[in-house]
């Protein structure tokens, strides 16, 4: 997976916000349209800081994971909405937690 600088991501987001569609932006910058959507959502939710690369592995407590899962299962947030709201690195991380929870209950979140 390619790593993009915060400056590049900000340039992409600003181009998108100037009125171009995600497919136009992705074509111009040579990136996937899902990256455009993700960066715009991160920018809208967290400002320019939401575009910075996280170079460290964040360790989440089982309690935090459960809180995020509850937001999906009980409050009706989509996986992507919860990912943005809780500033997770990737929606696939949350999907993994959901699977662990479904298979093993709260004990599955301790890994």
C-alpha positions in Angstrom: 0.0 0.0 0.0 1.4 3.4 -1.0 2.1 6.0 1.7 1.1 9.5 0.9 2.3 12.7 2.7 -0.1 14.8 4.6 0.6 17.6 2.1 -0.4 15.5 -0.8 -3.6 14.3 0.9 -4.5 17.9 1.7 -3.9 18.9 -1.9 -6.2 16.1 -3.0 -8.9 17.1 -0.5 -8.8 20.7 -1.4 -9.1 19.9 -5.1 -12.1 17.7 -4.3 -13.7 20.5 -2.2 -13.2 22.9 -5.0 -16.0 21.1 -6.8 -14.6 18.1 -8.6 -16.0 14.6 -8.2 -14.0 11.8 -6.5 -13.5 10.0 -9.8 -12.2 13.1 -11.5 -9.8 13.8 -8.5 -8.6 10.2 -8.4 -7.8 10.3 -12.1 -6.0 13.6 -11.9 -3.8 12.4 -9.0 -3.5 8.7 -9.9 -5.1 7.3 -6.8 -8.1 5.2 -6.1 -11.4 7.0 -5.6 -11.9 5.3 -2.2 -8.8 7.0 -1.0 -10.3 10.4 -2.0 -13.5 9.6 -0.1 -11.6 8.4 3.0 -9.3 11.5 3.1 -12.3 13.9 2.6 -14.2 12.2 5.5 -11.1 12.3 7.7 -10.6 16.0 6.8 -14.2 16.8 7.5 -14.2 15.0 10.8 -10.7 15.9 12.2 -9.3 18.7 10.1 -5.9 18.6 8.5 -4.7 16.5 11.4 -7.0 13.7 10.2 -4.7 13.4 7.1 -1.5 12.7 9.0 0.1 9.3 8.8 0.1 7.3 12.0 3.5 5.7 12.4 2.8 3.9 15.6 0.6 0.9 16.3 -2.2 2.0 18.6 -3.2 -0.5 21.2 -6.9 -0.4 22.0 -8.4 -1.7 25.3 -11.2 -4.3 25.1 -13.5 -1.6 26.7 -12.8 0.8 23.9 -13.4 -1.9 21.3 -16.7 -2.8 22.9 -17.7 0.9 23.0 -17.1 1.2 19.3 -18.9 -2.1 18.6 -21.9 -0.9 20.6 -22.1 2.3 18.5 -22.5 0.0 15.4 -24.8 -2.6 16.9 -27.0 -0.5 19.2 -26.8 3.1 17.9 -27.0 2.1 14.2 -23.8 3.7 13.0 -22.3 2.2 9.9 -18.9 0.7 10.1 -17.4 3.7 8.2 -19.2 6.2 10.4 -17.9 4.6 13.5 -14.4 4.4 12.1 -14.5 8.1 11.5 -16.2 9.0 14.8 -13.7 7.0 16.8 -10.7 8.0 14.6 -9.7 4.5 13.8 -7.1 3.9 11.1 -9.2 1.6 9.0 -12.7 0.3 8.7 -11.3 -3.2 8.3 -9.9 -2.9 11.9 -13.5 -2.5 13.1 -14.8 -5.3 10.9 -12.2 -7.5 12.6 -13.4 -6.5 16.0 -17.0 -7.2 15.1 -16.1 -10.7 13.8 -14.1 -11.4 17.0 -17.0 -10.2 19.1 -19.6 -12.3 17.2 -17.4 -15.4 17.5 -16.2 -15.1 21.1 -18.1 -12.3 22.8 -16.3 -9.7 24.8 -13.4 -12.2 25.5 -12.7 -12.1 21.8 -11.8 -8.4 22.1 -8.9 -9.1 24.5 -6.5 -10.2 21.7 
